[in-house]
Amino acid sequence: TNPIYTSMDEVPEDAKRSAVAVFEKEVADKPKDMQEKIIEGKLASYFRDQVLLDQPFIKDETKTVQDLLHEATQKFGERVEVSGFSRLSAH
């Protein structure tokens, strides 16, 4: 996919607020006590393709890129993190 952000921390608050506003309209007919959980799920799903660390790993979609980093940290005993990324495309 074509991620825009490395982590959810990089997603601007106005983008999150805009998404929440749309999702609040979508869940308006749901019970109040369920609305927040539904919105959280919709936000995670919406931003999953836009955030590199939340994307499924292409070789094993049961893991995210973040899961791979945690595994590498455990394996090597050193913290592993993504400080930036570039996407190459042949058009």
C-alpha positions in Angstrom: 0.0 0.0 0.0 1.0 3.6 0.0 1.3 4.8 3.7 1.4 8.4 4.5 2.5 8.2 8.1 5.0 6.1 10.0 2.9 5.8 13.2 -0.5 7.0 14.5 1.5 9.7 16.4 2.2 11.4 13.1 -1.5 11.6 12.0 -2.6 15.3 12.4 -5.3 15.9 15.0 -7.5 17.6 12.4 -7.4 14.5 10.2 -8.5 12.4 13.3 -11.2 14.9 14.2 -12.5 14.9 10.6 -12.7 11.1 10.6 -14.4 11.0 14.0 -17.0 13.5 12.8 -17.9 11.2 9.9 -18.0 8.1 12.1 -20.1 9.8 14.8 -22.8 10.4 12.1 -22.5 6.7 11.1 -23.0 5.4 14.6 -25.6 7.9 15.8 -28.3 5.2 15.8 -26.2 2.8 17.9 -26.5 2.6 21.7 -24.5 5.4 23.4 -22.3 3.0 25.4 -21.2 1.2 22.2 -20.6 4.3 20.1 -17.1 5.1 21.4 -15.8 1.5 20.9 -17.3 1.4 17.4 -15.7 4.8 16.5 -12.3 3.5 17.9 -12.6 0.4 15.6 -13.5 2.5 12.6 -10.6 4.9 13.2 -8.1 2.0 13.5 -9.5 0.5 10.3 -9.5 3.8 8.4 -6.0 4.7 9.3 -4.5 1.2 9.0 -3.6 1.6 5.3 -2.3 5.1 5.9 0.1 4.2 8.8 3.1 2.0 8.0 3.5 0.4 11.4 -0.2 -0.6 11.5 -0.2 -2.2 8.0 -0.2 -6.0 7.7 3.1 -7.6 6.8 3.0 -8.6 3.2 4.5 -12.1 3.8 2.3 -12.8 6.9 -0.9 -10.8 7.1 -1.6 -12.0 10.7 1.3 -9.7 11.8 1.7 -5.9 11.4 4.9 -4.1 10.6 5.0 -3.1 14.3 4.8 -6.8 15.3 7.9 -7.5 13.2 9.7 -4.7 15.0 8.8 -6.1 18.4 10.1 -9.5 17.3 13.3 -8.0 16.0 13.8 -6.2 19.3 13.3 -9.5 21.2 15.6 -11.5 18.9 18.5 -9.0 18.8 18.1 -7.6 22.3 18.2 -4.0 20.8 15.3 -1.7 20.2 14.4 -1.6 16.6 12.4 1.3 15.2 11.5 2.9 11.9 12.8 6.5 11.7 11.6 7.1 8.1 10.6 5.4 4.9 10.4 5.9 1.2 8.1 4.2 -1.3 9.5 3.4 -4.7 7.2 3.0 -7.6 7.7 2.3 -11.3 5.1 4.3 -13.3 
